[in-house]
């Protein structure tokens, strides 16, 4: 249980707040690359409580500026892409992607006003279908050489979805292995030909047992948490019998992502990115280790649940998350359909816009959440004291980071440690793109 002051410390992320200062030390997902496709590649972005405009100029280069024009504060998200930059429709002031004022055409001939105007701009880069932004001061950190960034374009797929609650409670659901046996429980298992791209539907590695069956029949995992140089590794063991144990290895990638297995050949790296204090987007990169991703299928699956252009859920608080009492009695534990994103959304949004952690009572299954909160508070303190927190990487550190390893499989009960590492190594050796070196231990 936290105090109210501690809860505020780790949840509030607007400019000047301690957690906001921390998150501004890292690259943040700002948009999907596909959002800038089409005839007018301009998008309003609200990120960490700041209003911004993201665009590609006529040369295809990315720019991210404060959204209010420095002349009379009109909205640059309605601007015109022309003459090498973004032009405000109010008086025609023109800005390039670095925030330089190029023209003030309504000013008298010979005016030098433009020379003294600079719109705040921010570094932006595109990685694996996501456009990342750096909102902090000074030089941004280097990108770690993770699987989701090393994999070539055909082997990755990116998507996102809106969540109407604080970023931290959205992130914490991903570091809780026990909840899947209840929140995502299905009373019947599907055939494997329908499992592609769907969480907990495929069989575990080295087994014919669907993950849904494992979660349903073995609901009390033995959970361990290890500190790593990237954050935390979480291992959940569900002993099937004296010979076989289900092993699931997931990771928390500091400060706000987790890396989990989708299937024996695909992983998910998912960030929970604050829009402001009371809403966030999840951004996910699906990384395949065997075949190129069937992006059309993956996108169609997800667009059944989210509407464009803002990636709002079709099922949510506004329609009781599709709750059906008959379904709850006969088909799913929640009665909220078969997509686990809906289940998660109900769980975290029902905690309130910002969870009141003064009222919670944590148990043994919450040990990863406890460890992460400690890590988060330590990093906030380090930034306040002028120190460098975890995962603010230089070039050498970034290139040496791999993985992180993740898997879901059924192996020998007495030798599960060696087993899960062998499964990860086997997948890497067989991948057409991945480094076959063993993922370095933190």
TORZAFI-662088 format. One record per residue (C-alpha): x, y, z; residue in three letters. Coordinates in steps of 0.1 Angstrom, whole numbers, padded with zeros to 4 digits, always signed. Last residue first. Layout:
XYZALA
...
This chain:
+0219-0086-0171UNK
+0224-0118-0190UNK
+0234-0116-0226UNK
+0211-0132-0251UNK
+0229-0162-0266UNK
+0244-0154-0299UNK
+0222-0164-0329UNK
+0216-0128-0340UNK
+0182-0127-0356UNK
+0174-0124-0393UNK
+0164-0157-0408UNK
+0155-0171-0374UNK
+0164-0207-0367UNK
+0193-0199-0344UNK
+0172-0174-0325UNK
+0144-0198-0319UNK
+0167-0225-0307UNK
+0184-0200-0284UNK
+0151-0190-0268UNK
+0141-0227-0263UNK
+0175-0235-0249UNK
+0172-0207-0224UNK
+0138-0220-0213UNK
+0152-0256-0208UNK
+0183-0247-0188UNK
+0162-0231-0161UNK
+0134-0257-0164UNK
+0156-0286-0154UNK
+0137-0303-0126UNK
+0102-0298-0140UNK
+0112-0307-0176UNK
+0097-0284-0202UNK
+0064-0269-0214UNK
+0068-0236-0231UNK
+0062-0199-0232UNK
+0093-0177-0240UNK
+0111-0144-0236UNK
+0146-0133-0240UNK
+0153-0095-0240UNK
+0166-0096-0265UNK
+0200-0079-0268UNK
+0218-0050-0252UNK
+0255-0046-0262UNK
+0247-0020-0289UNK
+0228+0002-0265UNK
+0256+0002-0239UNK
+0282+0011-0264UNK
+0262+0039-0279UNK
+0251+0055-0246UNK
+0220+0044-0227UNK
+0195+0060-0205UNK
+0182+0025-0195UNK
+0185+0029-0157UNK
+0187+0064-0144UNK
+0215+0090-0148UNK
+0221+0112-0118UNK
+0211+0149-0114UNK
+0196+0144-0079UNK
+0160+0147-0092UNK
+0168+0123-0119UNK
+0181+0098-0094UNK
+0151+0102-0072UNK
+0127+0094-0101UNK
+0149+0063-0109UNK
+0147+0051-0074UNK
+0109+0056-0073UNK
+0105+0036-0106UNK
+0127+0007-0094UNK
+0107+0005-0061UNK
+0075+0006-0082UNK
+0089-0022-0104UNK
+0098-0045-0075UNK
+0063-0041-0060UNK
+0047-0048-0094UNK
+0069-0079-0098UNK
+0059-0092-0063UNK
+0022-0089-0070UNK
+0015-0126-0069UNK
+0027-0126-0033UNK
-0001-0103-0023UNK
-0009-0065-0025UNK
-0037-0048-0006UNK
-0050-0018-0024UNK
-0067+0013-0009UNK
-0038+0037-0007UNK
-0031+0028-0044UNK
-0059+0050-0056UNK
-0058+0041-0093UNK
-0058+0072-0115UNK
-0087+0073-0140UNK
-0104+0047-0118UNK
-0096+0010-0111UNK
-0124+0000-0135UNK
-0101+0013-0163UNK
-0074-0012-0154UNK
-0095-0044-0153UNK
-0120-0033-0181UNK
-0091-0026-0204UNK
-0074-0058-0196UNK
-0105-0078-0205UNK
-0110-0058-0237UNK
-0074-0063-0247UNK
-0079-0101-0240UNK
-0102-0104-0270UNK
-0127-0132-0265UNK
-0158-0114-0254UNK
-0166-0097-0221UNK
-0183-0124-0201UNK
-0154-0122-0177UNK
-0146-0158-0171UNK
-0155-0168-0207UNK
-0179-0193-0223UNK
-0208-0206-0202UNK
-0217-0184-0172UNK
-0198-0153-0183UNK
-0213-0157-0218UNK
-0248-0158-0204UNK
-0241-0127-0183UNK
-0230-0107-0214UNK
-0206-0077-0209UNK
-0198-0059-0241UNK
-0172-0037-0222UNK
-0201-0020-0204UNK
-0210+0000-0235UNK
-0194+0034-0226UNK
-0167+0017-0205UNK
-0153-0001-0235UNK
-0159-0019-0268UNK
-0152-0002-0301UNK
-0119+0009-0287UNK
-0104+0042-0299UNK
-0076+0040-0324UNK
-0077+0078-0330UNK
-0082+0077-0368UNK
-0096+0051-0369UNK
-0117+0028-0348UNK
-0105-0002-0327UNK
-0118-0037-0320UNK
-0124-0051-0355UNK
-0094-0030-0365UNK
-0073-0053-0345UNK
-0080-0085-0364UNK
-0078-0067-0397UNK
-0043-0053-0388UNK
-0030-0087-0379UNK
-0045-0104-0410UNK
-0031-0077-0433UNK
+0003-0078-0416UNK
+0009-0115-0421UNK
+0043-0112-0403UNK
+0073-0125-0423UNK
+0081-0161-0412UNK
+0103-0175-0384UNK
+0113-0151-0356UNK
+0083-0127-0358UNK
+0082-0094-0338UNK
+0049-0078-0329UNK
+0056-0041-0320UNK
+0030-0027-0296UNK
+0019+0008-0286UNK
-0006+0012-0257UNK
-0020+0046-0256UNK
-0027+0066-0224UNK
-0053+0085-0204UNK
-0057+0102-0170UNK
-0023+0119-0164UNK
-0018+0129-0200UNK
-0013+0111-0233UNK
+0009+0087-0213UNK
+0026+0059-0232UNK
+0022+0023-0222UNK
+0048+0004-0244UNK
+0044-0031-0257UNK
+0071-0054-0271UNK
+0052-0085-0283UNK
+0069-0118-0293UNK
+0064-0143-0321UNK
+0076-0178-0329UNK
+0064-0199-0300UNK
+0034-0176-0295UNK
+0026-0142-0283UNK
+0056-0141-0259UNK
+0061-0111-0237UNK
+0082-0079-0236UNK
+0070-0051-0213UNK
+0072-0014-0217UNK
+0072+0017-0194UNK
+0106+0027-0179UNK
+0122+0002-0181UNK
+0116-0030-0201UNK
+0096-0053-0179UNK
+0102-0089-0191UNK
+0084-0122-0196UNK
+0093-0158-0192UNK
+0066-0185-0190UNK
+0074-0220-0180UNK
+0049-0249-0179UNK
+0063-0277-0159UNK
+0066-0314-0168UNK
+0080-0345-0150UNK
+0065-0342-0115UNK
+0032-0330-0129UNK
+0018-0299-0146UNK
+0038-0274-0125UNK
+0029-0239-0134UNK
+0061-0217-0133UNK
+0061-0179-0139UNK
+0093-0162-0145UNK
+0096-0124-0145UNK
+0127-0105-0157UNK
+0130-0069-0146UNK
+0145-0037-0159UNK
+0170-0034-0187UNK
+0201-0042-0167UNK
+0182-0070-0150UNK
+0167-0076-0116UNK
+0150-0110-0113UNK
+0114-0117-0103UNK
+0101-0152-0094UNK
+0065-0164-0096UNK
+0052-0199-0087UNK
+0019-0200-0106UNK
-0015-0207-0091UNK
-0042-0210-0119UNK
-0031-0244-0133UNK
-0061-0258-0152UNK
-0073-0226-0169UNK
-0040-0211-0177UNK
-0027-0244-0191UNK
-0058-0249-0211UNK
-0057-0214-0226UNK
-0021-0219-0234UNK
-0030-0247-0257UNK
-0014-0281-0248UNK
+0002-0298-0277UNK
+0036-0292-0262UNK
+0072-0284-0270UNK
+0065-0247-0271UNK
+0031-0237-0257UNK
+0001-0240-0280UNK
-0015-0209-0295UNK
-0045-0191-0281UNK
-0029-0171-0252UNK
-0027-0139-0273UNK
-0040-0139-0308UNK
-0020-0132-0340UNK
-0025-0167-0354UNK
-0047-0189-0332UNK
-0075-0198-0356UNK
-0057-0228-0373UNK
-0048-0239-0338UNK
-0084-0251-0329UNK
-0099-0232-0300UNK
-0100-0242-0264UNK
-0132-0241-0243UNK
-0139-0225-0209UNK
-0117-0195-0217UNK
-0099-0177-0188UNK
-0083-0144-0197UNK
-0092-0126-0164UNK
-0087-0157-0143UNK
-0056-0176-0153UNK
-0042-0144-0169UNK
-0042-0126-0136UNK
-0014-0146-0121UNK
+0014-0134-0144UNK
+0012-0098-0132UNK
+0038-0077-0150UNK
+0015-0067-0179UNK
-0012-0054-0157UNK
+0013-0029-0143UNK
+0016-0010-0175UNK
-0021+0000-0176UNK
-0019+0009-0139UNK
+0011+0031-0147UNK
-0003+0049-0178UNK
-0033+0065-0160UNK
-0067+0056-0174UNK
-0088+0059-0206UNK
-0069+0034-0228UNK
-0064+0041-0265UNK
-0050+0014-0288UNK
-0018+0009-0309UNK
-0004-0012-0337UNK
+0030-0022-0351UNK
+0040-0052-0372UNK
+0075-0066-0375UNK
+0091-0093-0396UNK
+0087-0077-0430UNK
+0105-0045-0418UNK
+0137-0062-0407UNK
+0142-0073-0371UNK
+0168-0054-0351UNK
+0144-0029-0335UNK
+0119-0055-0321UNK
+0148-0078-0312UNK
+0164-0051-0290UNK
+0196-0032-0300UNK
+0189-0005-0275UNK
+0181+0030-0289UNK
+0207+0056-0279UNK
+0197+0082-0253UNK
+0185+0117-0263UNK
+0210+0147-0262UNK
+0200+0176-0240UNK
+0166+0183-0225UNK
+0137+0159-0227UNK
+0108+0155-0252UNK
+0123+0127-0273UNK
+0099+0114-0299UNK
+0094+0079-0314UNK
+0076+0071-0347UNK
+0065+0035-0347UNK
+0066+0011-0377UNK
+0098-0007-0367UNK
+0117+0024-0357UNK
+0110+0060-0370UNK
+0129+0089-0354UNK
+0119+0122-0339UNK
+0139+0149-0321UNK
+0118+0178-0307UNK
+0110+0213-0319UNK
+0101+0245-0301UNK
+0092+0272-0325UNK
+0119+0298-0331UNK
+0113+0334-0340UNK
+0141+0360-0340UNK
+0150+0358-0377UNK
+0113+0360-0387UNK
+0110+0395-0373UNK
+0136+0408-0397UNK
+0111+0428-0418UNK
+0124+0439-0452UNK
+0090+0440-0468UNK
+0063+0446-0442UNK
+0050+0415-0423UNK
+0022+0394-0439UNK
+0046+0369-0454UNK
+0063+0359-0421UNK
+0086+0333-0436UNK
+0112+0307-0427UNK
+0108+0304-0389UNK
+0131+0277-0377UNK
+0113+0250-0357UNK
+0135+0221-0368UNK
+0109+0207-0391UNK
+0107+0240-0410UNK
+0083+0267-0400UNK
+0062+0291-0421UNK
+0040+0320-0409UNK
+0011+0323-0433UNK
-0011+0346-0411UNK
-0038+0323-0398UNK
-0032+0293-0421UNK
+0001+0284-0403UNK
+0026+0270-0427UNK
+0045+0237-0421UNK
+0078+0234-0440UNK
+0098+0233-0472UNK
+0076+0256-0493UNK
+0044+0238-0485UNK
+0026+0216-0460UNK
-0004+0236-0448UNK
-0014+0239-0412UNK
-0044+0226-0394UNK
-0022+0208-0367UNK
-0006+0243-0364UNK
-0034+0254-0340UNK
-0034+0292-0335UNK
-0011+0306-0308UNK
-0010+0343-0320UNK
+0025+0343-0335UNK
+0042+0314-0317UNK
+0019+0289-0335UNK
+0005+0265-0309UNK
+0012+0228-0316UNK
+0048+0226-0303UNK
+0067+0210-0331UNK
+0076+0175-0343UNK
+0092+0171-0378UNK
+0098+0140-0399UNK
+0115+0142-0433UNK
+0096+0131-0464UNK
+0111+0159-0486UNK
+0077+0177-0487UNK
+0077+0177-0449UNK
+0065+0149-0428UNK
+0044+0159-0398UNK
+0038+0157-0361UNK
+0020+0185-0342UNK
+0023+0188-0304UNK
+0002+0194-0273UNK
+0020+0184-0241UNK
+0005+0163-0213UNK
+0031+0135-0217UNK
+0021+0132-0254UNK
-0008+0148-0272UNK
-0002+0145-0309UNK
-0019+0163-0338UNK
-0011+0146-0371UNK
+0001+0158-0404UNK
+0009+0137-0435UNK
-0017+0151-0458UNK
-0021+0130-0490UNK
-0018+0097-0473UNK
+0005+0081-0448UNK
+0014+0099-0416UNK
-0007+0076-0394UNK
+0010+0046-0410UNK
+0042+0054-0390UNK
+0023+0049-0358UNK
+0024+0078-0335UNK
+0043+0094-0305UNK
+0062+0064-0290UNK
+0085+0079-0263UNK
+0123+0080-0264UNK
+0136+0084-0228UNK
+0147+0111-0204UNK
+0113+0127-0207UNK
+0099+0098-0187UNK
+0119+0109-0157UNK
+0109+0146-0157UNK
+0073+0134-0160UNK
+0078+0112-0130UNK
+0091+0142-0110UNK
+0064+0166-0122UNK
+0077+0196-0142UNK
+0058+0189-0174UNK
+0029+0165-0169UNK
+0037+0129-0157UNK
+0018+0123-0126UNK
+0017+0086-0117UNK
+0048+0077-0096UNK
+0049+0108-0073UNK
+0011+0110-0070UNK
+0009+0075-0056UNK
+0038+0083-0032UNK
+0019+0114-0019UNK
-0013+0094-0015UNK
+0006+0068+0006UNK
+0013+0034-0009UNK
+0000+0000+0000UNK
